[in-house]
């Protein structure tokens, strides 16, 4: 069990409550999987995509970023949590979001 996930439990949980319901997500341009795929995952899990960076962020905002987008990351470090794509991918698989293991700031 490499990802410490039980697929049948994850499927049950995903049907009860979308894991990203209430979350607002900003995706930086060089993230992998590509931003369009990340955005599709986010919206399918109940999240809202923020198409542009903001000076005032909604509650429960996160930015999904990567090392290549360091300058973008630096801009928001004090404003919102910056997370790796693994935060989303592992969270969806396990139906449990773990900010601390995937935080980049």
KAFEN-V426058 format. One record per pair of residues at least 12 apart in sequence whose ideal C-beta (glycine too) atoms are under 6 Angstrom apart, sorted by the first residue. I is the first residue (numbers start at 0). GAP is how many residues later the second one is. D is the distance in whole Angstrom. If there is no record, write none. Layout:
i gap d
I GAP D
I GAP D
This chain:
i gap d
2 90 6
4 88 5
4 89 4
9 85 4
12 82 4
13 81 6
17 27 5
17 28 3
18 26 5
18 76 6
19 22 6
19 25 4
19 26 5
19 27 3
20 25 4
21 38 5
22 24 5
22 37 5
23 24 5
23 26 5
23 34 4
23 37 4
24 17 5
24 22 5
24 24 6
24 37 6
25 24 4
25 37 4
26 12 6
26 37 5
27 37 4
27 41 4
27 44 5
29 36 6
29 38 4
29 39 5
30 33 6
30 35 5
30 54 6
37 26 6
44 47 6
56 22 6
56 23 5
60 19 5
61 19 5
61 21 5
62 13 6
62 17 6
62 19 5
63 19 6
63 21 6
64 17 5
76 28 4
80 22 6
81 22 4
81 23 4
82 19 5
82 20 6
83 18 5
83 20 6
85 16 5
86 15 4
